[in-house]
Amino acid sequence: MTVLISPTERWDHQTAFPGSVVSSVPEQYGSDILIVTTHGKLGIQQKTFPDDFFASMSDGRLHKELLQMKALDIAVLLLNGMPAYTSEGYLVDARYSSWTDIAVRNLQRSLSIIHQVYIEWAATGQQAVTIAREWVVYMNKTHQGFSARPKPETNSWGKTSSKDWGIHLLQSFPSVGPKRAAAIFEKFGKAPLKWECTVEELEEVEGVGSITAQKLMNALVMKEGGQTSA
């Protein structure tokens, strides 16, 4: 079993997960921790609650991560910090006081049902580490009836053949929400974008070599017959 931890994760990875490796690969799956087992790929995304969780909803990070996590066999959102409510059922934190306990639970249900992401709550940072370790142990065991949902053979995030990626990208434009982005993608079979420079001009960018420049160019090129090159 391989445990990969994103370099942006704040944990002491060797203390928390002896033998783990620091790698940027988990980020390609919208995760902080990626565990590769015989049962499949498990990704854990950790966020502090409520600050980082709600901030990631506002700036689009969570939406992107949820789409990337579709390439996993098991996806876990680990929320570090327990919600506290007033007697009327509103979050105690004044910055998020419009959120009720029902709204938070419904949001959790949407994440579980629509996005098929398991939600875990941790009261402290140490408990978050413990829960993550429990998942490592869990995924290292054989479970009766264990059956992962079908997944693409490779992670297609960042390719024009990926509808999820195209829809996410299109929503960065003004007045384009999920439905409109999906309609645009369906109409053209991709996110209809193009470079306004040559591959040679891309190669002149500091840090961009010929191979990278060609990959960038190919990502937005439509081949004959309506097939994308990526």
Salt bridges, closest charged atoms under 4 A:
ASP51 OD1 - ARG95 NH2 2.76
ASP52 OD1 - ARG61 NH2 3.01
ASP59 OD2 - ARG61 NE 2.87
GLU65 OE1 - LYS47 NZ 3.00
ASP93 OD2 - ARG95 NH2 2.67
ASP101 OD2 - ARG105 NH1 3.85
ASP164 OD1 - LYS70 NZ 3.36
GLU186 OE2 - LYS163 NZ 2.36
